[in-house]
Structures are given as C-alpha cells and as structure tokens.
Amino acid sequence: MAAPSDLAFDPWDPAFVADPYPAYAELRALGRVLHYEPTDQWLVPHHADVSALLRDRRLGRTYQHRFTHEDFGRTAPPPEHEPFHTLNDHGMLDLEPPDHTRIRRLVSKAFTPRTVEQLVPYVRELAGELVSRLVEAGGGDLLRDVAEPLPVAVIAEMLGIPEGDRAQLRPWSADICGMYELNPSPETARKAVRASVEFSAYLRELIARRRKEPGEDLISGLIAAHDEGDRLTEQEMISTCVLLLNAGHEATVNATVNGWWALFRHPDQLAALRADHSLVPSAVEELMRYDTPLQLFERWVLDDIEIDGTTVPRGAEIAMLFGSANHDPVVFAAPEKLDLTRRENPHISFSAGIHYCIGAPLARLELAASMTALLQKAPTLRLAAEPRRKPNFVIRGLEGLSVEIG
C-alpha cells in the first residue's frame, strides 16, 4: 500500500532522526508494507516480515548476478562512482550465491570462533587501558577516547595493519559509509569515491607485502585460504578487508555511544548494572535492540513477492526497518522500555539469513569488554553535556559523548 503524504517517517528531518521510534509505531499501525515515494522504496516495519524477508531468496543484495541494469529497470551508477561500486560490490555483504557462498566460506576459514576466543585477552586489556586513560584525564569524549579506538585497533590488529597506518582507517571508513545513507549527496559520493581509491591502493600494496612475507594476520589468512581450488581474487580480498573494517567497527562504535547515552537517560537501569556486573551480556543485547546502530537494510526484489495482499514487483527495492522491528510489541513486551534483564530478546541488529553478521561474536566481545571496564574503573561516570546526534539515519550514532568522572 502507498504511504500517506503526511507520514511522520522522514529520514532527513532532524527531529525524526533524534527519535524515529514513534514514527515506526505509526508505520506498524498503517500496515505491513508501505511504498515511500521520496526514495521509491517499500518500507517493511514489522519484526516477523523483516525476519522472514532476510531469509527470502526472492530478494537479493544485488541483482547483477541475474539481470543487467536495463533488464531490471534500473539506471547504472554514474561512471565517476565506479571506484566505490567496484570496492563495494565485491564484498560478500553485497553479493549473492554462488559468489557470496564461496567468499564467505573462504573468509570463515580465517575468521573462526577460535580466532575470536584468542582475541579475548587483547580486547579486554586494550579496553582497560583506554578506560584507565579516560579516568586519569577526569573524563573526555567516550566516543573518541574509548568507543572508537577499541574496535578500530582490534580489526586492524586482526588484519595486520601496522599501527602507524591506522589513523587513516576511520576517516576512510566514514567517507565510504556515507554512501549507505538514503539519496546521498554529490559531495558524499565524491568523498566516498576518493576514500575508495585511496583505501584500495593502500590494501593492494599491503596484500603484495603479505604475499612475499606472510604473517599470522587475517590478510595472510585470506591469501592462503582456499577450498577445492577456489581462492579470493585480489579485488575480493580488498573488498573483504574494507567490509570487515567498516562493518567491524561502525556498528560497535555506534552501539557503544548509543548504549551509554541510553543508560544515562535511564539511571535506574544504570544503577542496576553497576550493582550487578553479571547483567553485562543481557545489557549488550538490550542496548543493541533499544537503539539499533543500523536502522535500515535494503534488498532488491528479484521475483514478485506478496506481503499482506500487496504485490511488490520485481525491480523494486525493499527497505527493512531494523529499528522498527526491534520495537515491535508483538515480539518484545513493552518495547519502548529499556530493560537490561530482558530474557527473550530476538533482536535483528546483526541481520539474519546468509548475510548474518560474520563479526557478531567479535562485536559482542568488544561491547562487553568496554562496558565492563567502564563499570569497574569508572563507577561514577556521568554525562557532562547533552550529545549531538549525527544527521545520518541509516547508520545511527552520536557526534560524541562528553563524560566526566563524578
């Protein structure tokens, strides 16, 4: 069904971006699928539908394995955007079987639960060091001082990126991720293309060095990974490294600051967490549900599908609203309430189906490590200033989170 023109859903409105959850409730009340004219997308706001569609093979992250742009009724991206699309379109998040299956299988060889388990001491030690420095300074910006450096350092360590090169990673990632917002501006596209060119050139050189001198890092593992004669091409390796870095820290950074901002606004829950650190695992899950770092995930309709009597035709784009699904009262009792003891919490913040986040165990480890370190070393941590929210809708986060030790 078509969405009414006065719909509260407006991803460019700062008031909506600040708190989209009331608009999501309105969407859920209007129906299971609604066409949104400004982006020419079909919005899906209910948990059951989002969960099912993430597993539906009639939808795809790409359509180019089956159709040309013309056959699919779509316009090819502008030629000047080619470096971004070459980088993005060869990562497993934007591929479908059989390429997705092959790449994920090979990446999984170098990204095992054992790899994550071996990182536990490093992640906990680094989180402790970062928090100790914050405490010694009497406070600071939780995003800049803890939330950001922890996952960036961890994924860079895994990939084998030298410490001296790591300062470039976050700006490159931020510029590339700008293209995932709805209707990105020409300036956003220009910055994403430049970052794609620079990041790809850097990784191409680093991969060449690792071919000559392999190490114990993930890049060396990706070079060595093979199965029944399959290997990653150089472009697939580059795209995989960028994907692991971008996905491996963007969500963790934003989940950390979104989570602490939520805790500061719910002092009863923060007090309960400080009194009982065993709540950390369930707190991580609840905070990811409560203010979801990735609000929307897009899929192309490869074959006509029907949702609640509405046919969504081949060639259409579906926007699955993760933030809305995670607040669906059919699945979550009192969804607008932050409840760190919530037992049943089937949130979809890590997606589902074949594109389920391969780094979910690592993200959970990092979130728990930083939270535990802050609870132990900064038990009087408090908000120092009201934060400003980033203007982005799809990737939801704060510009910073100023804190002090009370």
C-alpha positions in Angstrom: 0.0 0.0 0.0 1.1 3.6 -0.6 2.2 5.6 2.4 0.2 8.8 3.2 2.0 12.0 2.3 1.8 13.3 5.9 3.7 10.3 7.2 5.9 11.0 10.2 8.7 8.9 8.6 11.2 11.5 7.3 14.8 10.3 7.3 16.0 13.9 6.6 14.2 15.5 9.5 16.5 16.1 12.5 13.5 15.6 14.8 12.8 12.2 13.3 16.5 11.2 13.3 16.7 12.2 17.0 13.8 9.8 17.8 12.4 7.7 15.0 10.6 5.2 17.2 7.2 7.0 17.5 7.1 7.2 13.7 7.9 3.4 13.5 4.9 2.7 15.7 2.7 4.7 13.2 4.2 2.7 10.3 3.4 -0.6 12.0 -0.2 0.5 12.6 -0.6 1.5 9.0 0.3 -1.9 7.6 3.0 -4.5 6.8 4.4 -2.9 3.7 4.2 0.8 2.6 5.6 2.5 -0.5 7.7 5.5 0.3 7.8 7.9 -2.7 10.9 10.0 -1.8 13.2 7.0 -2.0 11.0 4.8 -4.2 11.3 2.0 -1.6 8.8 -0.3 0.1 9.1 0.0 3.9 8.7 -3.1 6.0 8.3 -2.2 9.7 7.2 -5.5 11.4 9.6 -7.9 13.0 8.1 -11.1 11.6 8.2 -9.7 8.0 11.7 -8.4 8.3 13.0 -11.6 9.8 11.3 -13.7 7.0 12.5 -11.4 4.2 16.1 -11.5 5.4 15.9 -15.3 4.6 13.8 -15.0 1.4 15.8 -15.9 -1.7 13.4 -13.9 -3.9 15.3 -10.9 -2.5 18.9 -10.0 -3.1 21.5 -7.5 -2.0 22.4 -7.3 -5.7 20.5 -8.2 -8.9 23.5 -8.2 -11.3 24.0 -12.0 -10.9 20.7 -12.4 -12.7 19.9 -9.2 -14.6 21.5 -6.2 -16.4 20.6 -2.8 -15.1 18.4 -2.3 -18.1 16.6 -5.7 -17.7 15.9 -4.8 -14.1 14.5 -1.4 -14.9 17.3 0.4 -13.2 19.9 3.0 -14.2 23.5 2.1 -14.0 25.5 4.2 -11.4 27.3 7.2 -12.9 30.8 6.3 -14.3 32.5 8.6 -11.9 31.2 6.5 -9.0 32.9 3.3 -10.4 35.7 3.1 -7.8 33.2 3.0 -4.9 31.0 0.4 -6.6 33.9 -1.8 -7.6 35.0 -1.8 -4.0 31.5 -2.2 -2.5 30.1 -4.7 -5.0 32.9 -7.3 -4.5 32.3 -7.6 -0.7 30.3 -10.5 0.5 27.6 -8.3 2.0 26.6 -7.2 -1.4 26.9 -10.5 -3.2 24.5 -13.4 -3.7 25.2 -17.1 -4.2 27.3 -18.6 -5.6 29.9 -15.8 -5.2 28.7 -15.0 -1.7 28.8 -18.6 -0.6 32.4 -19.1 -1.9 33.7 -15.9 -0.4 32.0 -16.4 3.0 33.3 -19.9 3.2 36.9 -18.8 2.5 36.7 -15.8 4.9 35.2 -18.1 7.6 38.4 -20.2 7.4 40.3 -17.1 8.7 37.6 -15.8 10.9 36.7 -18.6 13.2 35.2 -18.7 16.8 38.7 -19.8 17.9 40.2 -16.6 16.3 37.8 -14.5 18.3 38.4 -16.5 21.5 42.2 -15.9 21.1 41.4 -12.1 21.0 39.7 -12.0 24.4 42.8 -11.1 26.5 43.9 -8.5 23.9 40.4 -6.9 23.7 39.9 -6.8 27.5 43.4 -5.4 28.1 43.0 -2.7 25.5 39.6 -1.7 26.8 41.0 -1.5 30.3 43.9 0.7 29.1 41.6 3.1 27.2 39.2 3.4 30.2 42.2 4.0 32.6 43.4 6.9 30.4 39.8 8.3 30.4 39.7 8.1 34.2 43.2 9.7 34.6 42.0 12.6 32.5 38.9 13.0 34.6 36.7 12.3 31.6 36.6 13.2 28.0 34.7 12.1 24.8 33.6 8.5 25.3 33.3 8.1 21.5 36.8 9.4 20.7 38.6 8.0 23.7 37.0 4.5 24.1 34.3 3.6 21.7 36.2 4.3 18.5 39.8 3.3 19.2 38.9 -0.1 20.6 37.2 -1.8 17.6 39.4 0.0 15.1 42.5 -1.3 16.8 41.1 -4.8 17.1 40.1 -5.2 13.5 43.4 -3.5 12.4 45.3 -5.9 14.6 43.4 -8.9 13.1 44.1 -7.7 9.5 47.7 -7.0 10.3 47.6 -3.3 9.5 50.7 -1.6 11.0 50.0 0.8 13.9 51.4 3.8 12.1 48.8 3.4 9.3 45.7 3.0 11.5 44.8 6.7 11.8 43.7 6.7 8.2 41.2 3.9 8.6 38.4 5.6 10.4 38.2 8.7 8.0 38.2 6.3 5.0 35.5 4.2 6.6 33.3 7.2 7.5 33.5 8.6 3.9 32.7 5.2 2.3 29.8 4.6 4.7 28.2 7.9 3.8 27.1 6.2 0.6 24.8 3.9 2.6 22.5 6.7 3.6 19.3 7.4 1.6 19.8 9.5 -1.5 23.4 10.5 -0.8 24.5 14.0 -2.0 27.1 14.5 -4.8 29.6 15.7 -2.2 29.1 12.5 -0.2 29.6 10.4 -3.3 32.8 12.4 -4.2 34.3 11.7 -0.8 33.3 8.0 -0.9 34.9 7.6 -4.3 38.2 9.3 -3.1 38.3 7.1 0.0 37.6 4.0 -2.1 40.5 4.8 -4.4 42.9 5.6 -1.5 41.9 2.6 0.7 42.0 0.2 -2.2 45.5 1.4 -3.2 46.7 1.0 0.4 45.4 -2.5 0.7 46.7 -3.6 -2.7 50.2 -2.6 -1.5 49.8 -4.3 1.9 48.5 -7.5 0.3 51.5 -7.6 -2.0 53.8 -7.3 1.0 51.9 -10.2 2.8 52.2 -12.4 -0.3 56.0 -12.1 0.0 56.1 -12.2 3.8 53.1 -14.0 5.3 52.3 -13.4 8.9 49.7 -14.7 11.4 47.2 -11.9 10.4 43.9 -12.2 8.7 45.2 -10.8 5.4 47.8 -13.6 5.3 45.0 -16.0 6.1 42.8 -14.7 3.3 45.7 -15.1 0.9 46.2 -18.7 2.0 42.5 -19.6 2.3 41.3 -22.0 -0.4 38.8 -24.7 -0.8 38.6 -27.2 -3.6 40.7 -24.9 -5.8 38.6 -21.7 -5.0 40.5 -18.6 -4.0 39.8 -15.0 -3.4 40.7 -12.7 -6.2 42.7 -9.6 -5.3 39.6 -7.4 -5.6 37.6 -9.7 -3.4 40.4 -9.6 -0.8 40.5 -5.8 -0.9 36.7 -5.6 -0.7 36.6 -8.1 2.1 39.2 -6.2 4.2 37.3 -3.0 3.7 34.0 -4.6 4.6 35.5 -6.3 7.7 36.9 -2.9 8.8 33.8 -0.9 8.1 31.3 -3.4 9.5 33.7 -4.4 12.2 33.8 -1.1 13.9 31.0 1.2 12.7 28.3 -0.8 14.4 30.4 -1.3 17.6 31.3 2.4 17.9 27.7 3.5 17.5 26.3 0.7 19.7 28.7 1.8 22.5 27.7 5.5 22.5 24.0 4.9 21.7 24.1 2.4 24.6 25.7 4.7 27.2 23.5 7.6 26.2 20.5 5.4 26.8 21.9 4.3 30.2 22.5 7.9 31.3 18.8 8.6 30.4 17.7 5.6 32.4 19.5 6.0 35.8 17.6 3.1 37.4 18.9 0.7 34.8 22.5 2.1 35.0 22.3 1.7 38.8 21.2 -1.9 38.4 24.0 -2.6 36.0 26.6 -1.0 38.4 25.2 -3.1 41.2 25.4 -6.4 39.2 28.0 -6.7 36.5 26.7 -10.1 35.6 24.0 -8.2 33.7 26.6 -7.1 31.1 25.7 -9.8 28.5 22.0 -9.2 28.6 22.6 -5.4 28.7 24.6 -5.6 25.5 21.8 -7.3 23.7 19.1 -5.0 25.1 21.0 -1.8 24.3 21.6 -3.0 20.7 17.8 -3.6 20.5 16.8 -0.4 22.2 18.7 2.0 19.9 19.7 0.0 16.9 23.0 1.1 15.2 21.9 0.0 11.8 18.3 1.2 11.3 17.6 0.1 7.7 18.8 -2.7 5.4 17.9 -2.8 1.7 17.2 -5.7 -0.6 16.2 -5.9 -4.3 13.1 -7.8 -5.3 14.3 -10.4 -7.8 10.9 -12.1 -8.3 7.5 -10.7 -7.4 6.5 -11.2 -3.8 3.3 -10.6 -2.0 3.1 -9.1 1.5 -0.3 -9.0 3.2 -2.1 -8.8 -0.2 0.2 -6.2 -1.7 2.4 -7.4 -4.6 5.8 -5.9 -4.6 7.1 -6.3 -8.2 10.4 -7.5 -9.5 12.8 -4.5 -9.7 11.5 -2.8 -6.6 13.7 -2.1 -3.6 12.6 -3.1 -0.1 13.8 -1.2 3.0 13.7 -3.4 6.1 13.4 -1.2 9.1 15.6 -2.9 11.8 14.9 -0.2 14.3 11.1 -0.7 13.9 11.4 -4.5 14.0 13.3 -4.3 17.2 10.5 -2.2 18.8 7.6 -4.4 17.6 5.3 -5.1 20.6 4.2 -8.4 19.0 7.7 -9.7 19.8 9.0 -7.5 22.6 7.0 -6.8 25.8 7.0 -3.1 26.5 9.4 -2.4 23.6 9.9 1.3 24.5 11.1 0.3 27.9 14.8 -0.2 28.4 15.1 -3.5 30.4 18.6 -4.8 30.9 17.2 -8.1 32.4 15.1 -8.8 29.2 15.3 -12.6 28.7 13.6 -13.1 25.3 15.5 -10.7 23.0 15.4 -11.9 19.4 16.6 -8.6 18.0 17.8 -8.5 14.4 20.6 -5.9 14.8 23.1 -8.4 13.3 20.7 -9.2 10.4 19.7 -12.8 9.6 19.9 -15.4 6.9 23.0 -15.8 4.6 24.1 -12.2 5.4 24.1 -12.6 9.2 27.0 -10.6 10.5 30.1 -12.8 10.5 31.6 -10.5 13.1 28.8 -10.7 15.6 30.8 -12.6 18.2 33.6 -10.1 18.0 31.2 -7.1 18.3 29.7 -8.7 21.4 33.1 -9.3 22.9 34.2 -5.6 22.3 30.9 -4.2 23.6 31.1 -6.3 26.8 34.8 -5.5 27.3 34.4 -1.8 27.1 31.2 -1.8 29.3 32.9 -4.0 31.9 36.0 -1.8 32.0 33.8 1.4 32.4 31.8 -0.2 35.2 34.9 -1.4 37.1 37.2 1.5 36.6 34.7 4.4 36.3 31.9 3.6 38.6 31.0 7.3 38.9 31.0 8.0 35.2 28.3 10.6 34.3 27.2 12.7 31.4 29.0 16.1 31.1 27.0 17.6 28.2 24.0 16.8 26.1 25.2 15.0 23.0 24.5 15.9 19.4 23.2 13.2 17.2 24.7 12.6 13.7 22.4 13.7 10.9 22.6 10.2 9.4 19.5 7.9 9.6 20.7 4.5 8.3 23.8 4.3 10.4 22.6 5.7 13.8 25.1 7.3 16.1 26.3 10.4 18.0 28.8 13.1 17.1 30.4 12.5 20.5 29.5 11.7 24.1 31.1 14.0 26.7 31.6 12.4 30.1 33.2 13.1 33.4 34.2 11.1 36.5 31.8 12.2 39.2 
